[in-house]
Amino acid sequence: MGTGKKVVLVCILVALGAVAAWLGLTKVKQPAKPGEAARPESLMTVTLYFGSADGSGLVPEARDIQASRARLESVKRVLEAILAGPAGNGVALIPPAAKVRGVYIDGKTAYIDFSREIVDGFEGGSTGEYLLVASIVQTVCGAFPDVQAVAILVGGEEIDTIGGHLDVSRPLYPKDWR
């Protein structure tokens, strides 16, 4: 084979390699480890907390949530999963008409802005209010370890209480809401 033909052949091979790389044909997909199911990278598994059927505590429920590249959107999706209610034996604690208006993070505190229905639709006593707040704080801080506290807002404003029993006017830490 002549030198000219070798150069043409090398150029063709280089071009084919570049096209294959561009198309992603050279990627090697890692197989799932034994005993581990393969899942899309865009899902995150989080633990949501709901009330127990007897009202005595929280019930954890693992759930796959569609992650977002925008961290605030991921936090909002986790909160919306709580609002959607349990799939298992837990009891929904947040009034069904309540919505998440927005999520903001300042330092290590997540500010969760709910619609007015979280207050207006609340019908529980002090235990129900405690469990509602605990479910939000435990879920958010558990799903996002860099978030160390949660502040609850309603309509963009700080509030003193949700149901008249507990002070939620300051950032809330998971150790205080077990």
SVG drawing of the C-alpha trace seen along z (x, -y; Angstrom):
<svg xmlns="http://www.w3.org/2000/svg" viewBox="-60 -38 64 48">
<polyline fill="none" stroke="black" stroke-width="0.4" points="0.0,0.0 1.4,-3.4 2.0,-6.3 -0.9,-8.3 -3.4,-5.4 -2.2,-5.0 -2.8,-8.7 -6.3,-8.5 -7.0,-5.3 -5.8,-6.9 -7.9,-10.0 -11.0,-7.9 -10.4,-5.9 -9.9,-9.1 -13.1,-10.6 -15.1,-7.5 -13.7,-7.5 -14.7,-11.1 -18.2,-10.4 -18.6,-7.4 -17.5,-9.4 -19.9,-12.3 -22.8,-9.8 -21.9,-8.3 -21.2,-4.9 -18.0,-4.5 -19.6,-4.9 -19.4,-1.8 -22.4,-1.5 -21.6,-0.1 -23.8,2.9 -25.8,2.8 -24.1,4.5 -25.4,7.9 -28.6,7.5 -29.0,3.9 -31.7,3.0 -30.6,0.6 -32.5,-2.8 -32.4,-6.0 -29.9,-8.5 -32.6,-11.1 -34.4,-9.5 -33.5,-10.1 -34.7,-7.9 -35.9,-9.9 -37.7,-9.1 -41.0,-10.9 -42.6,-11.1 -46.3,-10.7 -48.4,-10.3 -49.0,-6.9 -52.5,-5.4 -52.8,-5.7 -51.5,-9.3 -48.6,-8.5 -45.7,-9.3 -44.2,-9.4 -44.1,-6.6 -41.2,-6.6 -41.9,-5.8 -39.2,-5.5 -40.1,-7.1 -38.4,-7.7 -38.6,-11.3 -37.7,-12.8 -34.6,-14.8 -33.9,-18.2 -30.6,-19.8 -32.0,-22.8 -31.7,-22.0 -34.6,-24.2 -36.9,-22.3 -35.8,-19.0 -36.7,-20.2 -40.1,-21.4 -40.7,-18.0 -40.0,-16.2 -42.5,-18.5 -45.1,-17.9 -44.7,-14.2 -45.6,-14.7 -48.6,-16.8 -49.7,-14.0 -50.0,-11.7 -48.7,-8.3 -48.7,-5.3 -48.4,-2.9 -49.8,-2.8 -49.1,-6.4 -51.6,-9.2 -51.4,-12.6 -50.8,-15.4 -50.8,-18.5 -54.3,-19.7 -55.0,-18.5 -55.6,-22.0 -52.2,-23.3 -49.6,-24.0 -45.9,-24.7 -45.6,-28.3 -41.8,-28.3 -38.6,-27.1 -35.6,-29.3 -32.3,-28.3 -30.2,-30.7 -27.1,-29.2 -28.1,-25.9 -31.8,-26.8 -34.6,-25.9 -37.5,-28.4 -40.6,-26.6 -43.4,-28.9 -46.8,-27.3 -50.2,-28.5 -52.6,-29.8 -54.5,-26.5 -51.8,-24.9 -53.2,-27.1 -56.8,-27.5 -57.3,-23.8 -55.5,-22.5 -57.9,-20.7 -55.7,-18.9 -54.7,-19.5 -51.2,-20.0 -50.1,-16.4 -51.3,-16.8 -49.5,-20.1 -46.4,-18.6 -46.5,-15.7 -47.2,-18.0 -44.2,-20.2 -42.0,-17.1 -42.9,-15.5 -41.8,-18.6 -38.6,-19.1 -37.5,-15.4 -38.3,-14.9 -36.5,-18.0 -33.4,-17.7 -33.2,-14.0 -33.4,-14.2 -30.9,-17.1 -28.2,-16.7 -26.7,-20.1 -30.0,-21.6 -29.8,-21.7 -33.0,-23.7 -36.4,-24.5 -38.4,-27.7 -42.1,-27.6 -43.6,-30.6 -47.2,-31.2 -47.9,-33.5 -44.3,-34.6 -44.5,-35.7 -43.2,-34.3 -45.9,-32.8 -46.1,-32.2 -48.0,-28.9 -49.9,-26.6 -52.6,-25.4 -52.2,-27.7 -50.2,-25.2 -46.5,-25.4 -44.1,-28.2 -42.8,-27.9 -41.6,-31.5 -38.0,-30.5 -35.9,-27.9 -36.7,-24.4 -34.0,-21.8 -34.6,-18.0 -33.2,-17.1 -36.1,-19.1 -38.8,-17.4 -38.3,-13.6"/>
</svg>
